[in-house]
Amino acid sequence: MAQLEISLYKKIADYYNSLYNSLSAVTQPAQNALYAIVDITTNYGDPSGDAAAALAVELALLVPFNLAYAGSQNIVNSIAPILDAVKAINNYVVNNSGEAVSVTAKVKLDNFVNSVSWDGASVPSGWESLSILAGYNTDDWN
């Protein structure tokens, strides 16, 4: 099979860098909203000043907002298909490198990744993080 075009690898790495950064940001807004609900009785209260009414609002909203926060954590923790895609492209690069059989898979991937002209002069941190989570050693990536 033919080797993957470097420009395509870079484009995918950039997209997955954005994906990783977006996933990393999913839980914080949900957590902030949950904390705002938890703080209703202490920070917001009821417009009428009725503490019992404020507590009733908090109790009515606590469970759905807690479930939403838990759901956001599930989204972040359910990255197995994403890691499978990272493995697929990195394994494809290794398996089609054209380098000698004696060259290790790590060196084959390092050579390919380091041949990419990255916009920030180095591999996007999200792509590197996903590659690490997928089981790759990225110590020698630019």
N, C-alpha and C positions, 0 to 999 in steps of 0.2 A: 504494500500500500504506500501511497505517497505521504510524505510528511505534511503536517499541518502548516499552513502559512503563518509566519510570525505575526503578521498584522491581525489575523483572525484570533490567534491566541491572546494577543494584547487586548483586542476588543472584548473578548469574553472575560478576561481577567478584570478589565475595567468595569464591566457590567456587574460582575460578581463582587467586586469591591464595593460598588454602590449598594448592592443587595445586602452584603454583610453589614455595612454601616447603617442601612435602614433597619435591619433586624435588631441591631444593637440599640437602636433608639425607640423600639416599639414599646417596651415596658414602662419607661419613665413617665410618659404622659398619662398612662393608665394608673400608675402608682400615684401620681400627683392628684388625679381626680379622686381616687379612693381616699387619700389623706384629707382632701377638702371635704369629703362627705363625713369622715370620722371627726373632723374638726367643727362640724356645724354647731354643736352645742357650745363649744368654747370660743370660737372665733366669729361665727356669723349669727347664730341665734335665729329666732323667729322675728319677723318684722314687728310683730305686736309686742315683743318682749316676753312672750310666754315660753318659759323654759321647757315645759312639757310638750308644747307644740314643736319646738325645735328638736327635741329628742324624738318625737314621732316622725319628723321628716328624716332625721338621721337613720332611724331604724328601718324606715320604708325603703331607703335607697342603699343601705349598707350591703345587703346581699347581692343585688345586681351589679354594683360597682366592684365588689370583691370578686365576683365571678368573671367580670370583664378583665380585671387585673390578672387573674389566674389564666384566663384565655390568652392574654397577651404573652404571658410566660410560656404557655404551651406552644405558641407560634415560634418563639425564639428557640425553644428546646426541640422542635421538630424539624431539624435541619438535615436529617439523614439523606433525603433525596438530593439536597444541594451538595452534600459531601460526595454522594455517588457521582454526580456530574463532574465535580472537581477531580475525583479519582479517574474518571473516564478520560478526560482530556489530558491529564498529566500522564496517565498510562499510555495513551495513544502516542504522545510525544516520545516517551521512552521506547516504546515498541517499534517505532518507525524512525528512529534517529539516524540510522545508517552508520552508526559508529560501531567499532569492533565489539564483538561479543564479550571480550575481556573487560570492556569499560562498564563500570557499575551503573545501575539504574539511576542512582543519585547523581553521579557525574553527568550522565546523559541529560537528565532534566536540568541540572545546574547550567550546563553549557547552553541549552536551548533558552532557558529563562534569561540568562545573562546576555544573550544575543539580542534580546528585545530592546528597542529604544523606548524606555518608559518616559512618560511625560514629566514626572517628578524626579527623574534620574534614578529612581529605584522602584522596585516592585511595589504596587499598591498594598498598603498594610492589610486591608480586608482580604485581598486575594491570598496574601501570605498567611494570614490567620486561618483562612479556610483550608489552605493546603496543609498547614500544620495539623489542624483538626482531622483532616483526611489521612494523616499518617506520614506526611512527607517531612523530611529534614530540610529546612530552608536556610540553614546557617550560612551557606555560601552564596545565597542569592544577593544580587546587587540591590 
